[in-house]
Amino acid sequence: MLAKLLRSGLIEGNFVPPEDIRDLRDLTRYRKKLIGNRTAEQNRIHKILQDANIKLTTVLSDIFGQSGRRILEAIIDGEKLEESNLKELVHWRTKASLPEIADAINGRIRRHHRDMLQYHWNHMIYIEEAIEKLEEQIDQYLTPYQRETELLDTIPGVNKAGAATFIAEMGIDMSVFKSAKHLASWAGVCPGNNESAGKKKTGKTTKGNKALKTMAVECVLATSRQNNRISAHRIRILKQQGKKKGQMASAHLIITIAYNILKTGEPYKELGTNYMEHQQKGKELKMIEYLKRKGYKISSTDEQTA
């Protein structure tokens, strides 16, 4: 049956990127896995510290920053930390005072805790070194696509890692997709259409490219504290349909923007937070002009109330 459909031209070819893009895809996906593994090891270190009654997270916003790493290494080595010793370990810009940090690390740590911290710490350092090597290799693969990387980097919320994932997952030749809607559907950011007998059962998003969908949502979340078209779009959908649908709708918008940028070769142009309002007003003005040409008389609501 499949052979007959193929002979009849009823089966479309699947998107298969070039070899270098496929290699880049393997690297970016593996980097994502390693970042998840590093986060898992950091969470295990958090658990060990809480079990030893070391409340380091209450005084440091990131215990894996410059000051936190020094303190953790000293705890693992079994050093006795006092205020005089902490002065050499804690960065001068740390908001917490030395007495507060000394009280936070005054717990009930045992030899077992130090051993477990050492295991997790060594594995985390090994993963971080592997991530650095991966990023260097990814940069080498991105050298021929420097122009496309710079164009995608102009999109709000998209950094170099996001641009690399976009190129690795959907390539740079947008002619393989019929339109931006087809690309969004292929990525899995389009709402589902489960409707029967005039009743819509669910609008769950379709299955698609998981890596591309995840990165698009991460880019949307990166714009949460920004003031641009994408953040305004997410907030507008969020108020109407909830947080999850707002994130997915804005991910659809980012993928659409990336498609148009790669297709036209032009950088992103910020349209402002009031873009949708201006577009709606433009549609209303066009409708009023159309009705006037048909012979209708249009009066404003202020005149009707008067």
C-alpha positions in Angstrom: 0.0 0.0 0.0 2.8 2.4 0.9 4.6 1.7 -2.4 1.4 2.4 -4.4 0.9 5.7 -2.5 4.5 6.7 -3.2 4.1 5.9 -6.9 1.0 8.0 -7.0 2.8 11.0 -5.4 0.6 10.9 -2.3 3.5 10.6 0.2 5.6 13.7 0.8 9.3 13.4 1.6 10.4 14.0 5.2 12.8 16.8 6.1 16.4 15.4 6.2 19.0 18.1 6.9 22.5 18.0 5.5 25.2 16.0 7.2 26.8 18.9 8.9 23.5 20.1 10.3 22.8 16.6 11.6 26.2 16.5 13.3 25.4 19.9 14.9 22.0 18.5 16.0 23.7 15.7 17.8 26.0 18.1 19.7 23.3 20.5 20.7 21.0 17.7 21.9 23.8 16.1 23.9 24.7 19.5 25.4 21.0 19.7 26.6 21.3 16.3 28.2 24.6 17.2 30.0 23.1 20.5 31.3 20.2 18.4 32.8 22.7 16.0 34.4 24.6 18.9 35.9 21.4 20.3 37.3 20.6 16.9 38.8 24.0 16.8 40.5 23.5 20.3 41.9 20.1 19.3 43.3 21.8 16.3 45.0 24.3 18.7 46.6 21.4 20.8 47.8 19.9 17.7 49.4 23.1 16.7 51.2 23.5 20.2 52.6 19.9 20.3 53.9 20.4 16.9 55.5 23.5 18.3 57.3 21.6 21.3 58.4 23.8 23.7 56.4 21.5 26.5 55.2 23.8 28.0 52.7 21.0 28.8 50.3 19.4 31.2 52.7 22.4 33.6 52.6 23.7 33.0 49.0 21.4 33.4 46.0 23.6 30.9 44.0 25.7 28.4 46.0 27.5 27.5 42.8 28.8 31.0 42.2 32.3 32.1 43.0 31.8 32.4 46.8 29.6 29.3 47.0 32.1 27.1 45.2 34.9 28.1 47.5 32.8 27.5 50.6 31.7 24.1 49.3 35.3 23.0 48.5 36.3 24.0 52.0 33.4 22.0 53.5 34.3 19.0 51.4 38.0 19.2 52.5 36.9 19.2 56.1 38.2 22.7 56.9 36.9 24.5 60.0 35.2 27.6 58.7 35.1 30.7 60.9 34.6 34.4 60.2 38.3 34.9 59.7 38.5 32.1 57.2 35.3 33.2 55.4 36.8 36.6 54.7 39.2 35.0 52.2 36.5 32.8 50.6 33.6 35.2 50.2 33.5 37.8 47.5 33.4 41.4 48.6 30.2 42.0 46.6 28.2 39.3 48.5 25.2 40.9 50.2 25.2 38.5 53.2 27.5 39.4 56.1 30.2 37.1 57.3 28.4 36.3 60.7 25.3 35.3 58.7 27.3 33.0 56.5 29.1 31.5 59.5 25.7 30.8 61.2 24.3 29.2 58.0 27.2 26.7 57.6 27.2 25.8 61.3 25.4 22.5 60.8 25.9 18.8 61.8 28.0 17.6 58.9 29.4 14.1 59.1 32.0 12.1 57.2 29.3 10.5 55.2 28.0 13.9 54.1 31.5 15.0 53.0 32.0 11.7 51.0 28.7 12.2 49.2 29.4 15.8 48.5 32.8 14.8 47.0 31.1 12.3 44.7 28.6 14.7 43.4 31.1 17.5 43.2 33.6 15.5 41.1 30.8 14.4 38.7 29.5 18.0 38.4 33.0 19.3 37.5 33.5 16.5 35.0 30.2 17.4 33.3 31.1 21.1 33.2 34.4 20.3 31.5 32.5 18.1 29.0 30.0 21.0 28.3 32.9 23.4 27.7 34.4 21.0 25.1 31.0 20.5 23.5 30.5 24.3 23.2 33.9 24.7 21.5 32.9 22.0 19.0 29.5 23.6 18.4 31.2 26.9 17.7 33.3 25.2 15.1 30.3 23.7 13.4 28.5 27.2 13.5 31.4 28.9 11.7 29.8 28.4 8.2 26.5 29.7 9.6 27.8 32.8 11.3 25.4 35.1 9.3 22.4 33.0 10.3 23.4 32.8 13.9 23.8 36.6 14.1 20.3 37.1 12.5 18.6 34.7 14.9 20.4 36.4 17.8 18.5 39.6 17.1 15.3 37.9 18.2 14.4 38.9 21.8 15.1 36.0 24.2 17.2 34.1 21.7 20.9 33.8 22.6 23.8 32.0 20.9 22.7 28.6 22.3 19.2 29.2 21.1 20.3 30.2 17.7 22.5 27.0 17.5 19.5 24.8 18.4 17.3 26.5 15.8 19.8 26.0 13.1 20.5 22.4 14.2 16.8 21.4 14.3 15.3 23.2 11.3 18.3 24.0 9.2 18.8 27.3 7.3 17.0 26.4 4.0 13.3 27.3 4.7 12.2 26.2 1.2 11.8 22.7 2.6 8.8 24.0 4.6 5.8 25.3 2.7 5.1 28.1 5.1 5.7 29.3 8.6 2.6 27.5 9.7 3.9 24.2 8.4 7.2 24.7 10.3 5.2 25.5 13.5 3.2 22.4 13.1 6.3 20.3 12.4 7.8 21.8 15.7 4.7 20.9 17.6 3.7 24.3 18.8 0.3 24.4 17.1 -2.9 23.7 19.0 -4.6 20.4 18.5 -7.9 20.0 16.6 -9.8 17.3 18.3 -13.4 18.1 17.4 -16.4 15.8 16.9 -20.0 16.7 16.2 -19.4 20.4 16.6 -17.8 19.9 20.1 -14.2 20.7 20.7 -12.8 18.1 23.1 -9.2 19.2 23.6 -6.7 21.7 22.2 -3.6 19.9 23.3 -0.6 20.7 21.1 0.5 18.1 18.5 3.6 16.0 18.7 6.6 17.5 17.0 10.3 18.3 17.3 10.7 18.2 21.1 14.1 19.9 21.1 12.9 22.8 19.0 9.7 23.2 21.0 11.6 23.2 24.3 14.1 25.8 23.2 11.4 28.1 21.8 9.6 28.0 25.2 12.9 28.8 27.0 13.4 31.8 24.7 9.8 32.9 25.5 10.6 32.7 29.3 13.8 34.7 28.8 11.6 37.7 27.7 9.5 37.6 30.8 11.2 40.7 32.2 11.6 42.5 28.9 9.4 45.0 27.2 8.9 43.9 23.6 6.4 42.4 21.2 7.0 38.8 22.3 6.5 39.5 26.1 3.4 41.6 25.3 2.0 38.7 23.2 2.6 36.2 26.0 1.0 38.4 28.6 -2.1 39.0 26.4 -2.6 35.3 25.8 -1.9 34.5 29.4 -4.7 36.8 30.6 -7.2 35.1 28.3 -6.2 31.4 28.3 -3.6 30.8 31.1 0.1 30.6 31.5 0.8 27.4 29.5 -1.1 28.4 26.5 0.5 31.9 26.6 4.0 30.3 26.6 3.1 27.9 23.7 1.5 30.7 21.6 4.5 32.9 22.1 6.8 29.9 21.1 4.7 29.7 17.9 5.4 33.4 17.4 9.2 33.0 17.9 9.4 30.1 15.4 7.4 32.1 12.9 9.8 35.0 13.3 12.8 32.7 12.9 11.3 31.3 9.7 10.8 34.7 8.2 14.3 35.9 9.2 16.0 32.9 7.7 13.9 33.1 4.6 14.4 36.8 3.9 17.8 37.3 5.4 16.7 40.4 7.3 17.2 40.9 11.1 14.4 41.2 13.6 12.6 44.5 13.7 10.8 45.4 17.0 7.2 46.3 16.3 6.5 47.4 19.9 4.2 46.2 22.6 1.1 47.9 21.0 1.5 46.1 17.7 -1.7 44.1 18.0 -3.7 47.2 18.9 -2.4 49.1 15.9 -3.1 46.2 13.7 -6.7 45.9 15.0 -7.3 49.6 14.5 -6.0 49.3 11.0 -8.5 46.5 10.3 -11.3 48.6 11.7 -10.4 51.6 9.5 -10.3 49.5 6.4 -13.7 48.1 7.3 -15.1 51.6 7.8 -13.7 52.7 4.4 -15.2 49.6 2.8 -18.6 50.3 4.2 -18.5 53.9 3.1 -17.7 52.9 -0.4 -20.8 50.7 -0.3 -22.9 53.7 0.6 -23.3 53.2 4.4 -23.0 56.1 6.8 -20.7 55.4 9.7 -21.1 57.4 12.9 -18.9 57.1 16.0 -20.2 55.9 19.4 -19.8 59.4 20.9 -22.2 60.8 18.3 -24.7 58.0 19.0 -24.6 58.6 22.8 -25.0 62.3 22.3 
